[in-house]
Amino acid sequence: MTASPPMVLPLGDAGADLPTAGGKGASLARLSRAGLPVPAGFHITTAAYREFVAPFRDRLGGLDSQELFAAHEIPAALAAEIRAAFDALGADTPVAVDTAVAGGKTSAVGKAVAGGKAVAVRSSATAEDLPEMSFAGQQDTYLDVRADGLLDAVRRCWASLWNPRAVAYREHNGVPHDDVALAVVVQELVDADAAGILFTADPVTGARGETVVNAAWGLGEAVVGGLVTPDSAVVAGGGVRSYTVADKAVMTVRAAGGTREEEVPAGRRHARVLADDEVVRLAVLGQAIQKLYGVPMDVEWARRGADLFVLQARPITGLPGETEEWNDSGVGEYLWTSGNLGEAIPDVMTPVTWSLVRLFIREAMSAANVPGFQLVGNIGGRFYLNLSMAVSAAKAFGMSSRLGAIEQVFGKIPPGLDVPLLPAGRWQLIKAMAPAAIRVRRRVNANVELLPGFLATARRRCEALRSRAGQIEEPAALAAFWDAELLPYVVLTCQMLEAAGRQGGAALVMTRDRLRTMVGESDAEAMLTGANTGGELASMGPVIGLGKLARGEIGRDEYAALYGHRGAHEFEVSIPRPGEDPGWIDKQLAETATADARDLLARQEEARAAAWARFDRRHPGKGAAMRERVARWKAIVRDREDARSENMRAFWAMRAFVLRAGELTGLGSDVFYLSVEEILTLLRGGVAPVDRIPVRQATYRKYASLPIYPMLIVGRFDPVRWAASPDRRADLYDARGGQAPVGEAVTGFPGAPGVVEGVARVLSGPEEGERLAAGEILVTTLTNIGWTPMFPRAAAVVTDMGAPLSHASIVARELGIPAVVGTGNATMRIHDGDRIRVDGERGTVEVLN
């Protein structure tokens, strides 16, 4: 049974995202969780809006749309929940009724106004405060609302979604009316003596190194509404560069029963609103908010006495400076997937990383390429693979029965999804692919023989290359080092990974399927565990190594040398490796102190022995052959993971090369916004598009501010418009339309068997790992090796993305933790704190009452 969506949420609740709390609400929740000075409050979610409009939803859009809201009462249960949240807010707020100038600052003399505490009731639409699209001001806000007027203010906010201005704006921007919903934010009203807006980049010139602060007396509505010309200050280099005092004729003040505009007393019209130290404090606050969001921000603020408050923050729209489009979804009508390799590259990629990923694909996945078609794509900065190629190739070679094997690697294709095929005939595909397949097969056969020797020396060779990269003194010498030493080694690591992954053909999938047929899901998974017994499984290394470190079996330097290159963002060369962080090991030890992987491995060893014993009884005489087959299976898994680990170590060496290039060219970290080819041109004395770096940085920030895109995309995909939709899906986007609704049930691949009930902890990234308490169930979009140390704490694991051969499945099986992977909708259907039941054998997750 799926839990009902929440109607009311605390202001800083982790579930207050864009579809649930609207743009303004999601932003305030983010600010609150970051510890910024946001007035206390709560969200009335889009689910409450939808419940309210359900009786007249079909009539919305007509001339009487707003009248429909006035004609209906808020359901009693919902009204009671809203009143309870209001009652839980702080004590009555004093109201300033007079002000006087004292030393250039205002002092408030106030008394309580009858009617109790007052709040601001703000509309928060789901198509609001997004990059390239600002719906700010299209819906209503009500100030100085008391208990007796709260429900009416909420209802009027909902109605404002259908005012003529908002309807016209949506139509102008091509946003379907059915795609938006409205949440409401209720907050304690700051009794401000001054307020205004600050911009963390100059909104006129686009200068990113300047903060512009506007300030006026009273509440901020006079500034926002353009009723007053505010004071304006510019902060640069940590100090106030200029301060212009305006003639502030009007201010908004609180009054019994609401707010009003009144004239500013003559003695204050030409007085400074802010002292220099207050301007600098506001600029510092703005920079903290910009750092949180990663983009220039427009921030509404208020001052009460010596205290500063953040009332709202949104990305600045229309800021001078163009952006590029990074989007390969338009090259053809294909099925794109971020499954498998995309789980290892979960970030929006900088240009240099995308160029290195293309190098990796060219050398490590050449067999999957079809000449004339694009194997991988950059969609909104994120990595996607063209799955239409694999499906088309399987059909062309008469292997449609093996489509199930594709799903075990890349994740499930939704039932009924018509996978678009490559626009090429069967014989055209065979003719294009067969010669390359033969060449790759010969190369793989040769490289498999070299694999043991490569793995034995790879770490030492790569560490030497990384060290050398940081010591080269001349740009031309660094380019020569790339050509002669680093590039050949990177290509070697890619080809060794290709050989390790393709040795044994389909053995990884076929062995698992064979065992499941003979003994069932649970015993098959138990029999396939224990890959560590023949040598360490690389994806398990960090957590096993932490145990050894904690017990004094290895030292810190050895642990760092073994695992310092592995992490959640190991492909992205602009992000430091864990081994570069002096506090990394201590943080890992602290997070794993409550769980010992040895206990889980020992328990799984017992389960494995019992499963083999049952196999021997059911299939006498077949045990020895099957054990040999499974041992080969485990050896292939270890080879694949070892080769992958060394390939990631090579990415650390490439990071060292790029960092040194930034130093030698004077670009510093800006170098990450050039491709590796452009960097090499610059090092050799040529001309590179350095002037495009600001544009690429703005493009990166735009895409990085959006949620993670769907795992499967068919056809042309617009990340910004998708993010604006309250009905956006994390599993599938089909530009052809007609896709089935998201299922109520949460089902996926049986990742690892077992049944567990517990509290769901929904995490957006491994950086939130400290929120996962021992015994809770980890629910997230995807996992990779950066998540491994938190697995021993989890009672079970549930992911949106994944397949039987993905990271979550492999690690969970080895530790004996139940797992369901590749659900597509777990993070949409499960809320943080829900009690759920995970059945890892059936691949189901149930939300309990």
N, C-alpha and C positions, 0 to 999 in steps of 0.2 A: 504494500500500500504506500503510495507516494504522499508525503506530508504536504499539507496546504501551504501555499506561499505566505510569508508573514505580511500582515497588514500594517504593523507599526514596528519600527526598529530604533534602537538607540542611535544617536548621531554618529558615533564612531564605529558602528558595527561593520565587520568585515564583509557582510552580505549586502551592504548598501552600495551596489555597483550601478552602472548606467541604466540597465534595463529595469532595475528595482527602484532606484531612488532618483532617476533623472540626472541630467548633467550637473546642475547646481548641487543637488544632494550628494552625488557621488564625489564631487570635488570637496565639499565640506567634510564628508566622512574621511576622505584621505587626509585632509589637513588636520582633523581632530586626532586621527590615529598617529600622526607624526608629532603630536605634542605641541602644535602651534596654538596660539591663543584664540580659539574659536568659541563664541558664546554657546552655552549648553543648550541642548535641544533634542529633537527626535524627528524621524522621517515617517510620513504617512505614504506608503509605497504605491507603486503603480497597480499592484494587486487590489488595493482598496479602491482606487479609481475604477478599475474594470468591474469590480463587484457593484459599485454604485451605478455605473452606466448600463449594466447588463439589461435592465428592463426596457431601456429605450435606445440601445446601441444602434439599431437599424435605422433610427430616425435622425441620427446625427449627420450633419452636413447641410441641412436645410436652413432656411432663414430663421427658424425658431429654435436653433440648437441651444443657445444660451438659456432660453426660457425653460427648456426641459430640465435643466439643473435646478432652477428655482422651484419647480413644481414637484420635486421628489425629495423625500427626507432621507438622510443617511441612515442605513440599517442600524437597529438598536445595538446589536453586539459590537459593530464597528465604532459607533459613536461612544460606547462605554470604554472601549480600548483607547480611543483618542483622548478622552477626558482623563483616564487614569495616567496616561503618559504626561499630560499637561500638569496634573496634580503633583507628579513626582519631580517637577522642576524646582529650582531653588526658591528661596524666600522672596517676599514682595520686593519689588525694585523701586527705590526712591526715584522721584521725578524732579528734575531741575525746573524751577519756575522763575528763577531770576539769575542773572549772571553779572559779574563785575570784573573789570580788568584789574589784575594785581600783578605788577612786575612783568607785564607783557604776556601773562598767561591768564586763563580764566579760572575762577574758582566757583564751584557750584554750591548753591544754597537750596536745599530741597526739602520736600515733605512728601509723604505718601499720598497718592491720589486714590480716592475711593474706588473700589472695584478690584483691588488685589493686583497681583503681578501681571505684567504686560509682556506680550510676545510679538515677534514679527512672524507673519505667515507668508511664506514665499513659494511661488510656483516653481516646479523643477521638471522640465520636459525631457523626454528621452532623446530628442533630437536637438540637444542644447549643448553649447560650449564645446563643440568638436572642431578639430582643425578644418579650416577652409569653410566653416559653416557656423555662424553665430546666430542663435535664436534668442539671444539676450534681449529683454525688453518686450518680447512678443506676448508674454503672459503676465499676470498681475502679482503684486506684492501688497500686503496689508500690514500696517504698523500699528503699534499700541493696541493690540487686540487683547481683550480680557476674556475670562472664562465664559461669560454669557454670550460672547460673540464669536467664539472659536469655531464652532461647527459651521456657522454661516460663512466665515472667512474661508474655510477649507472648501466649501461648496463653490464659492465664487472663484477661487483659484482654479478648481477643476473646469468651471465654465469658461474661463479665459482661454483655454486651449482651443475654443471654437469662436473666439472673437474675430471679426472680419480681418483685422491686421494679421493675426496668426495664420488664418486660413490662406490669405493672399500670399504670405511669405512662404508657406510650404509649397504652394502651387508654383510660385516663381522659381523655387529651388528644386522642383521635381521630387519632393518628398511625399509619398502617398499618405493620405490622412489616416489610413488604417495602420500605418507603420509607427505612429507616435502614441504615447500615453503620457499621463502627467502624475508625478508624485508631488508631495507638498513637504516643505521643511518648516518646522515650527521651532523657533529659537527665542531664548530670553532676549528682550530688547535692550541693547546697550544705551544707557542714558548719556549720549555723547555730548560733550561740549565742543568737539571738533570732529570732522570726518572728511573723507575724500577718497581719491583713487591714486594708486601708484602704478607705474609701468616699469617693468624691469628691463625694458629696451625702449629707446626713444620712439614713440609711435609715429612721429613725423619723418625723421631721417632714417629710422631703422637701426641706429647705432646700438650695438649690443653691450658696449661698455659703460652705458649711462643708465641711471635710474631717474625717472621723472616722477615727482611727487606733487599732486594737487591737493589743496587743503582749503576748507572753509569752516565757518562757525556752525554749530548746531549739528543736526543729523545729516547724513550724507545724501538725502534725497534731492536737495537743491543742487548739488554738484552733478549727480547722476542724471537728473532731469534737465540739466542745462539752464537752470533758473538763475544761476549766479556765476560770475567769473571768479574762479578760485585763485588763491596764491599758487605760484608754481616754483618748484625748486628742482635743480638738477644736481645729482650726486655722481661723482666720478672719482676714481682713485681713492676711495675711502673718505672723501670729504665733500662738503657742499661747494660746488663750483659756482652756483648762482642761485639767488632767491629773488623772485619778483613778487612784490606785494600788490594785490589787486584791490579794486574798489568793490567791496563785497556788500552789495545793497540788501540782499535777501538771505534769510536762513530758515531752515525747517526746524521747528521745535515741537516737543511733545506738549499736549494739552489734555485736560480731562475729556475723554471721549475720542481721542485720536491725535492727529498731528495737524499743524498749520504752518503756513509761511508767514513770516513777519519781517519787518524792517530791522536791519542790524543797527544798533545804537550808533550814533555819530562817532563816538570815541573809539569804536572798534572797526569801523568800515575800512580804515586804512592802517590798522594794526596787524603785525605779523601774527599768523595763527600758530606757527610752529617755530620753536627755537632750533638752532643748528643741530644740537645733539638729538632732538626728536626726529629731525629729518634723516639723520644718519641711522638712527634706530629703525626707522621705517624701511630704509634702503636695505639694511641687513636682514630684516624680516622678509622683504621681497626676494632677496637673493636666496634665502633658505627655501622659499616656496618654489622659485625657479629651479633650484637644484633638485627638489622633490619631483617636479614634473618633467624636467629636462628640456623645457621650452620657455621662451619669454612669456611673462604672465601679466595680466591685468588684474589688480588686487584692490578690492574695496576694503577700506579700513575705518576704524573709529577710535577716538581717544576719550577716555573718561578719567579725568584727573591725570595721574602719571601713567595710567595703564593704556596699552594699545591692544586693539582687537582686530582680528581678520573676519570680515563679514562675508566675503565671497572671493573666489579666485578662478580665473578662466584663462586659457591660452589667448594671447593677443591674435586677433584675426586681421587680415589685410595688412600685416606688417610689411613694409617695403623689403624687397628681396625675394627673388623667384625660387621655386623648387623644381626639381626634376621629377620625372615619373619613372619609378623602378617597377615595372610590371610586365612580365612575360605572359600573363594569362591571355593576352590578345593575339598570340601568334597562331592560334588555331583552336578549334573546339576539341579540347582534350580533357581527360580526367587527370588532374594533378593531385598528388598526395604529399603530405608532410610526414607521413608515417615512416618508421624505421630510421633512415639516415636523418630525416628532419627532426627526430626526437633528440639526436645528438647535436643538432644545430638549432637550438630553440629561440635564438635571438634574431632581432633585426640586424643584418650584417652590414658592417662598414664596407666601403668599396674595396679596400685592400683584401679584406677577408673573402668577399665574394670572388675576387680574382684568384685567390689561392684555393678556394673550394672548387672552382672550375678546373684548376690544374689537378686537384685531387681526383675529381670525377673522370677527367680524361685518361689518367693513368691507372686508376683503381677499378673503373667500371666500363672499360672500353668495350667489353663483350655485350653490354646492354644497349649500346648505341645503334641507331639505325641511320645510315647516311641520308642526309637531306631533311632530317627531323631533329627537333630540340629535345634532348634527354632530360635536362634539368632546367629549372627556371627560377628567376628572382621575382617573386610576387610581393609587392609592397615591402621589399627588403628581406623577406623570409625565403628560406630554401624549400623548393618543391620539386618533386620528381614526376616526370610524365609517365603515368601508369598505363596510359593508352598504348604505349610502346610494348610493354610486357604482355598485355592482353592480346594485342594484335599479333605479336610474334608467336604466342602460344597457339592461336587459332591458325596462323599461316603454316606452322609446322605440324599441324594435326595433334596438338597436345592440349586441347580444351579441357580434358579431364584433369589437368594439372593446375587449373586455376585456383583450386583450393590451396595448393602450395604457395601461390602468390599471396593469398590472404594470410597465410601463417607467417609470412615475412613482413608484409606491408599493412596488415590490418584488414578488417572486414569491409567488403563492398556492400552497401545497403541492399537488401532484397528489392528487386524490381528496378534498380538503377540501370538504365541503358547506357553502358559504357561506350562512349564514342571511339571508333577505331581510326587508325591512321588512314588518310585518303590514298591508299595504295593497294594494288591487287596482291593476291597471295604469292604469285611467282615473282613479282617485283620485290616483295619483301625478302623472299628466300634468296634471290639473286644478290640483293644488297647485303644480307646478313651472313650468309654462309661462309664466304671467304674470310671475313673478320673473325668469325667463330672458330674457324680452323687455326688461324694464326694465334689467337688467344689460348686455345687449348694446348698448342705446342709450347707457348711461353709459360703457361701455368705448370705443365709437366716438368719443364726444366727448373722453374723457380721453386717448386715443392722440394726438390732435392737440395736446394741451397738454403731453405728456410731455417733448419736447425743452426747452421753456422751464422746466419744473419742475426737470429735472436740472441745468440750467445755474445755477440759483440756490439749490438745496436746501441745499448745505453751508453757505453763508453765513447763510441764514435760520435753520437749525437751531442753529448755533453761537451766534447772537444770542439765541435762546430759552433755550438752556442757561445762558448767562451771566445773563440776566434772572432766571431761576428762583432762582439763588443769591443774588440781591441784594434780594429782596422782604422787607420787615421785619414785616409784619402778617399773621396767619393768614387773615383775611378777604380781604386783597389777593391772597394766594397762590391761594386758591380762585377768585377772579375771574380771575386770570391763566390758570388752567387752562381755565375756561369760554370766555374770549374769545380766547385766543391759542394755548395749547399743544394743547388737544384738537382744535380745527379743523385745525391743522397735522398732527397725528398721523393724523387721518382722511384728510387729503389724501394723505399718504404711502402709506397703506394702499390707497386707491383707485387711485393711480398704479401701485402694484405689481400690483393686480388687472388694470389695463389692459395693463401690460407683459406680464404672464403670459398673457393671453388673446388678445392680438393675433396674427393669423395662424392662429387656431384650432388645429388639430392638426398644424401645419406641422413642429413640432419632432420629432414622432414619425414622421410620414409621409415626410419627407425622408430621414431615417435609414433607414427600412425600404426605400424606393425604391432608395437607393444600394446597400444590402446585396444586394438582388435583382440589381442590374446588375453589380456588381464584386466582391461578396464582403465578408466581415466586415472583413478587414484593410485593404483599400484604402478601403472606405467610411469607416472611422474616421479614417484618415489624411486623407482629403479634407475631413472635417468639422472638422479642427483649424485653428488659425490665427485663432481669433476675436480674438486680440490685435492682429492686423495692421490691423484697421479701427478700433482704439480699445481701450483696456485692458479686459480681462475682469476684473470685480471680484473674483472668487474667486482670480484669479492675482495681483491687485494687491500683497498683502503681500510675496510672495516676489520679484516683479519689482522692487518698490520697495526691498527690502533690497539687491538687487544695485546699483541706482542709488546708494543711500546709501553702500555700501561703496566705490564708485568715485568718490564725490564729485560725482555729477551732481545730487543734491538734498541739502538739509540735513536735520538732525534735526527741526526744527520743521515743515518741510513734510511729512516722512514721518509724523510724529505727527498732523498735521492730516488727512492723507489716509486713514490706516488705524488711528488710535488707537481707533476705535469698534468695530472688528471683532475677534472672538475666539471661543473655544470656548464661551463662556457668555453670548453677547451678548443673549439674551432675558431672562436672569435679572438683574433690576435691583438685587438685593442684592449682587451681585458686581461689584467695580470693573472698569471698562473697562481694557484694556491701556494706553491712553494716560494713565491715572492712576498708573501704576507708573513711578517714575523709572528703574528698572533694566531696564525692558522692552526697550528698543531694543538695549542692550548684550547682553542674553541672546539676543535673536534673531540678532544679528550673529555671536555666538559659535557658535550652533548651525548656522548656514548657511555657516560659513567653509570647510567641506570640500567644498562643492558649489556650482556656478554654474549657475543656471537657464538662462543664455544658451546654454550648450553643448547642453543638452537641447532648447531651442527651435530652435536651428540644425539639429540633427540631425533634428528632426521636420519642419522646413521642407523639407529634402531629401526626406524620405519622402513628404511631401505633394505635392511637384512630380512625383516619380516616379509616384505613384498617378494624378494627373491625366493624365500622359502616357499611361499604360496605358489610362485611360478613353477618351481621344481616339482611340487606335488601335482599341479594341474597338467604340466607338460613334461613328463619324465623323458630324460634323454636329450632334451633340447637346451638344457641350462648352459652347458659349456659354450655352444655355438652362439647363443644369445649374449652371454657375458662377453665373449670376444667382440661381438658386433657393437655392443654398448660401449665397451672400452675404446673401440675405434671412434665411436661417436663422440665420446668425451675428449679424446685427444684432438679431434678436429675442432671442437668448441674451444679448447685451450689455445690451439694454434691461432684460430681466428682472433681471439681476444688478446693474445700476446702481440700479434702483428698489429692489431688496431692500437694497442697501447704505445707501441714504438712509433707508429705513424703520428699519434698525438704528441709524442715527445718531439718529433720533427717539426710540428707546428710551433712548439715553444722556441725551437731554433730559428724558425722563420720570424717569430715575434721579435727575437733579439736582432735579427737582420733589419727589420722595419724600424725598430726603435733607434738603431744606430744610423740608419738612413735619415731619420728625422733630426738627429743631432748634427750630422755632417752637412745637411742641406739647410739647417736653420729653421726647418718647418716645425720641429717638435712633434707634438701629438697631432697636429694637422695632417701629418703624413698619412694617417689612417684613411683619409678621404681621397687618396689617389690609389689607382690600381697598381699591382706590382710591376706591370709593364711600364706605367707612367713613372714610377719611382726609379726604375732602371734607366729610363731615358734621361731623367734629371741627373742621376749619378754620373752618366756618361757625358754630361755637358750639353744635352739637348734641351728642348723646350717642352715642358709639361703643363697641363692646364691648371696651374696653381690658382689662377683667378676663379676657378670653379669651386674651390674648396668651401667657401661660405655657403654657396648654393647647396652643395652636397650635405653639408652639416645641417642645414635647415631641412633638407629632405629626410635625412636620417631621423631628426627629432620628430618630424611629422609622423612618420611611420612608427617610431618607437613609442609614441603616446597612445597608440591604438591597442585594443585587446588582441590576444593571439587569434589569428584567423582560423577558419574551419580546416579540419584535417583533409577533407576532400573538396576540391573545387572543380566544377565543370564550366568551361567557357570563360568569358570575360568577367572579371571580378574587380569591383571598385572598393578598396579597403575602407575609405572614409565613409561612403554611403552605407556600406554594410555595418560599420560601427554605430551608425545613427539609428539603426533599426532596433526596436525593443524586442523583436522576434528573431533576432539574429541567432544563428546556430553555430555550435562549435564543431559539429560533426560534418556538415555538408552544406555547400552552396552550389546550386545548379542554375546557371544563367538561363537555361531553357524553360524554367518555371515548372510548376506542377509537382514539386517534390513533396513526398509524404510528410505529415507533421511529425515532430519529435515524439518518439514513443514514450508512454507513461512508464513502462517498465525499464529498469536499468539492467541490461544484459550485455555480455561480451564474451571474449574467449576465456575458457577456464585456464587461468594463468598458473595457479598452483592450488592443489586440492585442500579441502578443509572447510569447516563451517565455524564462523565466529560472529558473535553479536557484540556491539560496542558503540562508543561515541565516535562520530565522524569528525575528523579534523580536515577541513578543506583548505589546502595550501596553494597559493599561486606560484610559488617558486621555492627552491631550497633555502633561500635566504630567510624564509619564515620557519625554518626547521625547529627552532626553539619552542614554537607553539605546540608541537606534537608531543604530548605526554605519553609516558610508557603505558601501553595497553590500549591506546586509541587507534582508530582505523584511519590510515592515510588515504585521502581522496584528493586527486590532482589531475591536471591535464595530461602530463607525461612525466616520466622519470628518465634520468640517465645516470652516469656514474657519480655525478655530483650529489645525488640523493642517497647513495649506498650507505653512508654511516648512520642514517636515521632509520634504516629498515629494521634493525634488531629491536627498536622501541615500538614498532608498529605491530598491532595484533593482526592486521590484514592490510592489503593494499588494493586500491581501486583506481583505475586510470581511464581517461577519455580515449587516449591514443594507446597503441600497443598491439602486440600479437604474441603468439607463443615463443617466438625467438627474440623478443624485445628485452630490454634491460630489466624491466619490472618483473617479467615472468622468470627470467633466468635466476635473478638474485632471490626472489621469493621462494622459488622451488628449492634452491640450495639450502635456504634457512628454514624451510618447512612452514612458511607463512602463507596462509590462504590469500589468493590474489585473483581478481577479475580484471582483465585488461581489454582495451579497445572497445569500451562501452559506447563511446561517442557522446553520451549525454549525462555522465555521472555528475559533473560539476554544475550542470543545469538543473538536475533533479534533486540533488542532495545538498542540504544546507549545513553550514558549519554548526556543529553541536547536535545534529540529528542523531537518533539512535538507529542503527542499521544492522542488518544481518547479511553477511557476505558468505556465499556458497561458492567456493573456488572450484568445486568439481563440476557443478552445473553451469557455472558462469553467470550467476544471478546475484543481484543486490536488492534487498527489500528494505524500504524505509518503514520502521516500526512506529506504532502510536506512542 
